[in-house]
Amino acid sequence: MQSWSFRRKAVTAVAAVFLLGLGGCIAGLAEQPESIERAGIAGTWTGDAGARVELHTDGRFEMSGIPRSAITFSFIDPPPGDGKLSGSGTWEPARDGDKVVSILLHVDAGGSFSANTETQELGVAESGENPVLYFSTSPDEWYGFEIRKIGT
């Protein structure tokens, strides 16, 4: 009898530790952890396979080589292309007090977006010396395709 009680307590303890750890991981994914200073936004950001976003101080941007999967389209027919997107437009910071928590990209018609304009969001994954932004690809998850600032 003692052996069964000990096993049940041990299994319960292991399960509790696992669930607490899993809960912490899920809670960490539930909210965006970072913000960035506006002064740290302008510059060139690059990602895997040649992805590039240039955010200019005048509020304009250009992007190229962005994987189609990184962009969530508001229109039914995605733009033509070989799986990589390009475009340009204007950007603006989305603020929470004095910190920038995301960047809105207002993509003009042209490039891969020949018939429609789009608004995309770049979230802040990491700030500081080596900042990382990401394209928010799903309303159910806060994280997506990463781009890193070069020359900081």
Buried (B, 14 or more C-beta within 10 A) or exposed (E): EEEEEEEEEEEEEEEEEEEEEEEEEEEEEEEBEBBBEEEBBBBBBBBEEEBBBBBBEEEEBBBBBBBBEBBBBEEEEEBEEEEBBBBBBBBEBEEEEEBBBBBBBBBBEEBBBEEBBBEBBBBBBBBEEEBBBBBBBEEEEBBBBBBBBEEE
